[in-house]
């Protein structure tokens, strides 16, 4: 699981301030979703990821797949993960935190791991 802590609370304050200032941009909703899921607020994180995915990117779709997996919605997670995986070089472009989420989703969904 992901650890929360003081950095997460500080990050959340910055993100909330930015959302109040410029509105719920997909990048900010995705960031808030990450902060929320690290604090165990899965339902709120999933809502943020769903809204962020109105402007989908492979990374946002992966985040949604992870949150759905954590919530036990494997069908939804599989669909989001499939959409993310449609993009060329998706897996190769993952940064370390996303790679852990990617592997977690694959494991929970019983998918074969590629690397």
Phi, psi and omega in degrees: 000170182263142182267139173263188178156191184299323180295320179297318179296317178296316179300318180299319178299317180295316180296314180299319178297316180296320179296319176296323184286311188245355180098174185280068177293147182306321180297321180287321178296320178297315179297318179294322177300318178298314179299319182292318183292329178291338178266004179083014179267065188298316182298316179293320179297315180299319178298317178297315181295321178299315180293319178298328182281002169294338170239076191291142168228160178304321182294315179296320178295322176298316180299318177296316179301318180297312181297318179295321176298314180299328180275356180085008178270078185290328177294314178296319179297316180299320180294314179296319180295319178298318178297319178297319184288347179293338184279132180301141176063016181308305185296323182292336184269000184289137172273167190306309180301321179292326179299319178296318178295317179304310181295323178297315180297314180301316181295312183293330180269359179070032181268153177288134179276139187276325185249000000 
